[in-house]
Amino acid sequence: MAEKQVKDYEKFVVRFPDGMRDAVAERTKENGRSMNSEIIDMISKSLSSISLSDEKLVYMLEAATQENILSLSDDDRAEVGPLLMQIAEKLTSKIESETSSLKQVIAMLSAIKKHT
C-alpha cells in the first residue's frame, strides 16, 4: 500500500497568540523536527494522556496510605498495584506537561522582550 502524500492529509489553519510561534520554533530546533511534526507530537501527547481528574488523584492518594495498603488482601493489593502505577504515571505526565508549559511561557516572555 502506498504511503499518503502530503497533499492527502487534512489541513487545518492555526492562529498563534503573540510569541507562541517563536516558542514552537525554538522547540523544533531543540528536537530537530519541523514545525508541523512538533505541533502534531504535542497534540498527540495531549490526546493520549491518562484521564484521571485532579479530584480522583487526590482521593486515591489519600486512600492509599501505608496503613490502608498493609490491611489489604493479596487480591486487593494485586488490583491496587496497577492503579498506583497509573497514578504515578499521571503525576509524572502532569509534571512533564507543566515543565513544558513553563518552558513555553519563558520562551514567549523572552520573545516578547526581544521585540520591545
CYANA upper distance limits for C-alpha pairs under 8 A (distance plus 0.5 A):
  4 LYS  CA      8 ASP  CA      6.43
  4 LYS  CA      9 TYR  CA      7.73
  5 GLN  CA      9 TYR  CA      7.70
 16 PHE  CA     20 MET  CA      6.29
 16 PHE  CA     21 ARG  CA      6.59
 17 PRO  CA     21 ARG  CA      8.17
 18 ASP  CA    108 MET  CA      8.37
 18 ASP  CA    112 ILE  CA      8.42
 19 GLY  CA     23 ALA  CA      6.86
 19 GLY  CA    107 ALA  CA      8.41
 19 GLY  CA    108 MET  CA      5.31
 19 GLY  CA    109 LEU  CA      8.07
 19 GLY  CA    111 ALA  CA      6.36
 19 GLY  CA    112 ILE  CA      6.82
 20 MET  CA     24 VAL  CA      6.67
 20 MET  CA    104 GLN  CA      8.13
 20 MET  CA    108 MET  CA      6.49
 21 ARG  CA     25 ALA  CA      6.54
 22 ASP  CA     26 GLU  CA      6.60
 22 ASP  CA    107 ALA  CA      8.20
 22 ASP  CA    108 MET  CA      7.62
 22 ASP  CA    111 ALA  CA      7.37
 23 ALA  CA     27 ARG  CA      6.81
 23 ALA  CA    104 GLN  CA      6.28
 23 ALA  CA    107 ALA  CA      5.82
 23 ALA  CA    108 MET  CA      6.23
 23 ALA  CA    111 ALA  CA      8.21
 24 VAL  CA     28 THR  CA      6.69
 24 VAL  CA     35 MET  CA      7.46
 24 VAL  CA     38 GLU  CA      8.03
 24 VAL  CA     39 ILE  CA      8.20
 24 VAL  CA    104 GLN  CA      8.23
 25 ALA  CA     29 LYS  CA      6.94
 25 ALA  CA     35 MET  CA      6.87
 26 GLU  CA     30 GLU  CA      6.96
 26 GLU  CA    107 ALA  CA      8.40
 27 ARG  CA     31 ASN  CA      6.69
 27 ARG  CA     38 GLU  CA      8.17
 28 THR  CA     32 GLY  CA      6.10
 28 THR  CA     33 ARG  CA      5.55
 28 THR  CA     34 SER  CA      6.53
 28 THR  CA     35 MET  CA      6.52
 28 THR  CA     38 GLU  CA      6.55
 29 LYS  CA     33 ARG  CA      7.26
 33 ARG  CA     37 SER  CA      6.54
 33 ARG  CA     38 GLU  CA      6.65
 34 SER  CA     38 GLU  CA      6.66
 35 MET  CA     39 ILE  CA      6.68
 36 ASN  CA     40 ILE  CA      6.61
 37 SER  CA     41 ASP  CA      6.55
 38 GLU  CA     42 MET  CA      6.75
 39 ILE  CA     43 ILE  CA      6.71
 40 ILE  CA     44 SER  CA      6.51
 41 ASP  CA     45 LYS  CA      6.65
 42 MET  CA     46 SER  CA      6.72
 43 ILE  CA     47 LEU  CA      6.68
 44 SER  CA     48 SER  CA      6.63
 45 LYS  CA     49 SER  CA      6.70
 49 SER  CA     90 LYS  CA      8.17
 49 SER  CA     93 SER  CA      7.91
 50 ILE  CA     90 LYS  CA      6.63
 52 LEU  CA     56 LYS  CA      6.70
 52 LEU  CA     57 LEU  CA      7.12
 52 LEU  CA     90 LYS  CA      7.92
 53 SER  CA     57 LEU  CA      6.86
 54 ASP  CA     58 VAL  CA      6.71
 55 GLU  CA     59 TYR  CA      6.67
 56 LYS  CA     60 MET  CA      6.54
 57 LEU  CA     61 LEU  CA      6.55
 57 LEU  CA     87 ILE  CA      7.28
 58 VAL  CA     62 GLU  CA      6.60
 59 TYR  CA     63 ALA  CA      6.64
 60 MET  CA     64 ALA  CA      6.47
 61 LEU  CA     65 THR  CA      7.66
 63 ALA  CA     68 ASN  CA      7.53
 64 ALA  CA     68 ASN  CA      6.66
 64 ALA  CA     69 ILE  CA      6.68
 65 THR  CA     69 ILE  CA      6.72
 66 GLN  CA     70 LEU  CA      6.63
 67 GLU  CA     71 SER  CA      6.90
 68 ASN  CA     72 LEU  CA      7.09
 69 ILE  CA     77 ARG  CA      7.64
 72 LEU  CA     76 ASP  CA      6.22
 72 LEU  CA     77 ARG  CA      6.46
 73 SER  CA     77 ARG  CA      6.65
 74 ASP  CA     78 ALA  CA      6.71
 75 ASP  CA     79 GLU  CA      7.06
 76 ASP  CA     80 VAL  CA      6.60
 77 ARG  CA     81 GLY  CA      6.46
 78 ALA  CA     82 PRO  CA      7.93
 79 GLU  CA     83 LEU  CA      7.35
 80 VAL  CA     84 LEU  CA      6.57
 81 GLY  CA     85 MET  CA      6.77
 82 PRO  CA     86 GLN  CA      6.64
 83 LEU  CA     87 ILE  CA      6.81
 84 LEU  CA     88 ALA  CA      6.70
 85 MET  CA     89 GLU  CA      6.65
 86 GLN  CA     90 LYS  CA      6.57
 87 ILE  CA     91 LEU  CA      6.59
 88 ALA  CA     92 THR  CA      6.58
 89 GLU  CA     93 SER  CA      6.53
 90 LYS  CA     94 LYS  CA      6.60
 91 LEU  CA     95 ILE  CA      6.66
 92 THR  CA     96 GLU  CA      6.66
 93 SER  CA     97 SER  CA      6.48
 94 LYS  CA     98 GLU  CA      6.49
 95 ILE  CA     99 THR  CA      6.52
 96 GLU  CA    100 SER  CA      6.57
 97 SER  CA    101 SER  CA      6.56
 98 GLU  CA    102 LEU  CA      6.51
 99 THR  CA    103 LYS  CA      6.70
100 SER  CA    104 GLN  CA      6.75
101 SER  CA    105 VAL  CA      6.69
102 LEU  CA    106 ILE  CA      6.65
103 LYS  CA    107 ALA  CA      6.59
104 GLN  CA    108 MET  CA      6.59
105 VAL  CA    109 LEU  CA      6.60
106 ILE  CA    110 SER  CA      6.58
107 ALA  CA    111 ALA  CA      6.62
108 MET  CA    112 ILE  CA      6.58
109 LEU  CA    113 LYS  CA      6.63
110 SER  CA    114 LYS  CA      6.75
111 ALA  CA    115 HIS  CA      7.01
112 ILE  CA    116 THR  CA      6.94
